[in-house]
Amino acid sequence: MTAPTRQENPMSAEPAEATARISPIRRVLTGMGVQNSSLILTLIALVVLLSFLNENFLRTNNLLLIGSAITIMGLLSLVQTLVIILGALDISVGSMAGLASVVSAMVYTSTGSSGAGILAAVVIGLLCGLVNGMIIIFGRVNPVVATLGTLATYKGIAQVVSDGKAQGYTGADDLFIFLAKGSVLGLPTLVWVFFIVAAILHFLLRYTDIGRNIFAIGGNDTAARLAGININRYIIGVYALVGMVAAIAGLLITARTGSGQPTSGSEGLELQAVTAAALGGTMLKGGKGSIVSTVLAVFIVGVLDNGMSGLGINQFWQNVAHGLLLVAAVVLQQLRSGERRVGLPA
């Protein structure tokens, strides 16, 4: 008795053939997701355009300069992404960075210890973040209003303790010099700090229960509460983390300038942080976002700023560009969400 001959279904081979016809580039882009793919293509297009307009743009020194320049804004954008995913916002990140910068320089000057200055800055950032969280929870204040108030408060404290002037001098300390001008494996230390913080936050959001709960709270806080998630604890914890990373940004301001800066170097960082987070696809209503996308958006903003400076465009136009980027990012979010537009029929 002969075994039945196996007949191949010609229809079953079509999906395999269709998959084989997909280009490797398209496979990579599909794997990265629509948001990241669009950001990468935008970044590539921007780099190509600026390299044609400015022959010095692609030089190694300039590229390293871009990396160093985006670090402080990038750190604040990372934690802004975290707090927006939670369904909130922190407008005080720049003021916390300025206060931490002043504290680090003043403590270093009085003790002669860079370690003491760094520790003091991180502690003050942690305390500021805790205050923000407790105002929101126990005062039942909207996060935007609460942090708008602490923005002015922390900025005022920094100006009072420093008399509105740069404080101390850290340009002779080896650790601060390493943070500002050092490099590891060819990359500036500043860039490594940014990448390390980004990697930690990415791991926290994507591979831990803490991250999943943060997404759940931002997506639907009522459902998260019914699921047994302690929302108050998460809000206070996230804002404390924001304060600590803002303090690290303040330390880098001190390292780069060689002194504590109450406002210079931290002014306007709030807008830049929100812009980069929104440009990276973080939904301002909460529940959706990605650290990887924010990193790409930070590089886009940094490349744009550097390109405008290299072309001799007035620096004030950078503020215009940041504002337009934020508006464009939010408009795109609304169009993608399909929500009813205010004042217009559904």
Buried (B, 14 or more C-beta within 10 A) or exposed (E): EEEEEEEEEEEEEEEEEEEEEEEEEEEEBEEBBEBBBBBBEBBEEBBEEBBEEBEEBEEEEBEBBBBBBBBBBBBBBBBBBBBBBBBBBBBBBBBBBBBBBBBBBBBBBEEEBBEBBBBBBBBBBBBBBBBBBBBBBEEEBEBEBBBBBBBEBBBEBBBEBBEEEBBBBBEEBEBBBBBBBBBEEEBBBBBBBBBEBBEBBBEBBEEEEEBEBBBBBBBBBEEBBEEEBEBBEBBBBBBBBBBBBBBBBBBBBBBBBBBBBBBEBBBBBBBBBBBBBBBBBBBBEBBBBBBBBBBBBBBBBBBBBBBBBBEEEEEEEBEEBBEEBBEEBBEBBBEEEEEEEEEEEE
